[in-house]
Structure formats: structure tokens, C-alpha cells
């Protein structure tokens, strides 16, 4: 069984290993299996150097934040994690939530990368579907060599990661269950979740 901690560790290693070298790679205008495989391999090699050079959790989070903003579809992920509550939020709350959600993700997964101990990412295959693709990888050196699948979509001519699944468990869906539970316990107020996430970011 994939425990929450195992999911977090595998996701942290995979996220860091495969997105922290965006400036060394120019995304193709459309999904291409060979280009996508080279993308993941090149980024994982650069990521090991970048993140292991960071001395603190805050440094790792700072390195991860602009990468999430540029190479992950954070607005889409944010909307998904709010579920039905997204439409109930005001435009101001939606914008604030996207920002704090992105900060939270960089803080959480930057911190978890402190447990990195030599794992590497290996591409198994790439599945292409029109303007979307999934890159199937495994984390070599991690317990059980967990499978990590990367959903990528072409948005405005650029490749963006839209979700990450560890052993079939969606990162977006995992946080959706967590966050909508918090909102429900706080009287259905999105601002309450925003305040909770702000406190967590400050404490990490």
C-alpha cells in the first residue's frame, strides 16, 4: 500500500528530479516523444545539482517556486484542488488562492527533498494523445522504485505539466481531498483555507 508519507517522498523526489532545469530546455510546439523523454532526462540531471546545493528548506523552496510557476499549470491545479468551492470563491479569493497554493507546493516539496539520497528518474515510455502526453517514469533508488506518471499538455504553444501521479495516485486529487476537507470544516469558506495555507508556508 502506498502510504501518504511514501507518496510525499516519491513525489518530492520526482518533482525535484524532473523540473528544476527549465532554462536548459526549449519545449517543442507540440508533444513529441523523443523531445519529452530528453526533457525529463535533462532536467533530472540538472535538478540533482541544483537542489542538493541548497542548504536550507527555504532555499530549496525558493529554487522550486519559479519553476512551478513557469512549467506547471498552477492555475489549473489550483482550480482542481478547490473542487466545487472554486466557483464559490470571489475573483479576489481565486487569485489569492492560486498564489498561496503555489507557495505552499514549493515549500512542502522543497522541504521534502531534504530526504533525497541519490535517487534518479528513468523514463519508461511516452504516450501521446493530440496536444497531450503522459511520460511514464520510475524513481530508481527509492523504496520499491515507485512509478511516477507526468501529464503534459500544450498550452499556448508551450508544454506545461498538468498533474503528477505516484503509483496511480494523483497529486492534484490528493490535495483536493485534503483542502476541501479543511474548507468543509471551516464553514465552507475558501478564505479560511487560504489563511491556513499561509500559516503553513510561514512555518515551513
Residue pairs with C-beta under 8 A, 6 or more apart in sequence:
2 146
2 166
2 167
2 169
6 143
6 144
6 146
7 166
7 167
7 169
7 174
8 108
8 112
9 112
9 115
9 142
10 139
10 142
10 146
10 148
10 166
10 167
11 109
11 112
11 148
11 164
11 166
11 171
12 108
12 109
12 112
12 113
12 115
12 116
13 113
13 115
13 116
13 119
13 121
13 139
13 142
14 121
14 137
14 139
14 146
14 148
14 164
14 166
15 64
15 109
15 164
16 47
16 51
16 60
16 64
16 109
16 110
16 113
16 116
17 43
17 44
17 47
17 48
17 119
17 120
17 121
17 139
18 40
18 43
18 44
18 47
18 121
18 137
18 150
19 43
19 47
19 67
19 68
19 71
19 72
19 161
20 43
20 46
20 47
20 50
20 51
20 63
20 64
20 67
21 42
21 43
21 45
21 46
21 47
21 50
22 43
22 67
22 70
22 71
24 42
24 43
24 46
25 38
25 39
25 42
25 43
27 35
27 39
27 158
27 159
28 35
28 159
29 154
29 157
30 131
30 154
31 128
31 129
31 130
31 131
31 132
31 133
31 152
31 154
31 159
32 128
33 126
33 128
33 133
36 126
36 133
36 135
36 152
36 159
37 123
37 126
37 135
39 159
40 121
40 123
40 135
40 137
40 150
41 121
41 123
44 120
44 121
48 116
48 120
50 63
51 60
51 63
51 110
51 113
51 116
52 116
54 60
54 62
54 63
54 110
57 107
57 110
57 111
57 114
57 204
58 110
60 110
60 111
60 113
60 114
61 106
61 107
61 110
61 111
61 204
62 106
62 110
63 110
64 105
64 106
64 109
64 110
65 102
65 103
65 106
68 74
68 102
68 105
68 106
69 102
71 159
71 160
71 161
72 160
72 161
72 162
73 153
73 155
73 160
73 161
73 162
74 98
74 101
74 102
74 105
75 98
76 162
77 101
77 162
77 163
77 172
78 94
78 97
78 98
78 101
78 102
79 86
80 172
80 173
80 176
81 101
81 172
81 175
81 176
81 179
81 180
82 89
82 97
82 176
82 179
82 180
82 183
82 190
82 193
83 176
83 180
84 180
85 180
85 183
85 188
85 190
86 94
88 188
88 190
89 97
89 190
93 190
93 191
93 194
96 194
97 190
97 193
97 194
100 194
100 197
100 198
100 201
101 197
103 197
103 201
104 197
104 200
104 201
107 200
107 201
107 204
108 200
108 204
111 204
117 141
118 141
119 139
119 140
119 141
119 142
120 139
120 140
120 141
121 137
121 138
121 139
121 140
121 148
122 137
122 138
122 139
122 140
123 135
123 136
123 137
124 136
124 137
124 138
124 147
125 136
126 133
126 134
126 135
126 136
127 133
127 134
127 136
131 153
131 154
132 151
132 152
132 153
132 154
133 151
133 152
133 153
134 149
134 150
134 151
134 152
135 149
135 150
135 152
136 147
136 149
137 147
137 148
137 149
137 150
138 145
138 146
138 147
138 148
139 145
139 146
139 148
146 166
146 167
147 166
147 167
147 168
148 164
148 165
148 166
149 164
149 165
149 168
150 161
150 163
150 164
151 161
151 162
151 163
151 164
151 165
152 159
152 160
152 161
152 162
153 159
153 160
153 162
154 160
163 170
163 171
163 172
164 170
164 171
164 172
165 171
179 193
182 192
182 193
182 196
183 189
183 190
183 192
183 193
186 192
186 193
186 196
